[in-house]
């Protein structure tokens, strides 16, 4: 029996069907990458598998006694606890066993051999499960994900959102469940930590499902690819690159077969129309029966909507337009101190540094979302900023993209609102769907749409590619390269920014 069997899965949001009578099976030890365009239903599929969403119909059956580990990057953590204590909670059962063992050893002080024997059995079990190597394992995983630089004894409340997400991932890896369900696990990881995670997952004997738009990462970790497309779930054996070749060939073959069948149907219908009332009426009725019984192929829906991003620039000279001097930024205390740099008009600058060093905090300080802890920064009077925030936070998750854009631009007629959303790759169905039910990629496109509709000359962008698929990333790269204003970007994807930025500010080094 499979670890997970999904049969007859059908699910929709309003009139927008993500799955229609779809089937899927996860077998022991399979390493599966889940792919599909933004909005295809990847994250929805994970939520259905974990029971967070109830599908319209279908059966989701887990093998009994299967331990499932789900990466929830937004899970609540007790703020006062430290990272070390939180990671140790992955072994809570073993710590309880240790307490029982110690109690029994205390009770056996009077020489009761039965109690002493029970304590010894607990100790053997702890040794078998490598209890005495817990601290070493914690340090190995923490180092691999770049958490040791943060400090294992730092309270969770003093960590950035990205750091908390990595701590949650670290605990999940330490728990070693039978099945891992990972939704965009590389979003908050730097390049070297993505490499470490890929090697870690590849060496696992246990099964996992991983949603990712990082195709190099999928190439390294996957032995199977689960493709969500046209309301179906198709499993391909092999790596990601093998999947792309197979899918292309199968798609081309299907299109040929579909075209041939449509030609046959058209020819048959024409014969029936001409002869249904003539001397060949019996033959025409026979052809009609054949047509009725025919297993008709469905046309492939063209769901891959390529967005067209474009940012209108307000005029700006090439003079210095941002000056940062001895700036200290943070929330409860400074996380980044003595920051110094300047940016001229038209420059394309990227800020790098390990996750949690304070890159997002710096941007939020520059747009006056949070106060500084000292120092100074100044924009010239010519500057009109546009800001893209990486967090997918909405005032009302029940509103649709059409309502959100209409509220922001009340003078626009609905036709124009739809046009702007369509230009950003939002389908008409998704435009009428509650924003909270859309995928991260679709939500990011709505944010991008709002940003594009306000002309500016100084774009400040915080990890804009986190949830975007390849087509969207390429479109955004082109738009930023062609933007006539200034760009200040935080990104961990070197392939995204390498070709069009002129300067890299590494804030790990003193600026």
Secondary structure, DSSP 4 states (H G I P E B T S, - for coil): --SEEEEEEEEEETTEEEEEEEEEEE-TT-EEEEE--TTSSHHHHHHHHTTSS--SEEEEEEPTT--EEE--TT----TTSBHHHHHHGGGHHHHHHHHHHHHHHHHGGG--HHHHHHHHHHHHHHHHTTGGGHHHHHHHHHHHTT-TTT-TTSBGGGS-HHHHHHHHHHHHHHHT-SEEEEESTTTT--HHHHHHHHHHHHT-SSEEEEE-S-HHHHHHH-SEEEEEETTEEEEEES-HHHHHHHHHHHHHHHHHHHHHHHHHHHHHHHHHHHHTTSTTHHHHHHHHHHHHHS-PPPPPP----------PBPP--SSEEEEEEEEEEESSSEEEEEEEEEEETT-EEEEE-STTSSHHHHHHHHTTSS--SEEEEEE-TT--EEEE-SS---S-TTSBHHHHHHHHTTTS-HHHHHHHHHHTT--HHHHTSBGGGS-HHHHHHHHHHHHHTS-BSEEEEESTTTT--HHHHHHHHHHHHH-SSEEEEE-S-HHHHTTT-SEEEETTS--
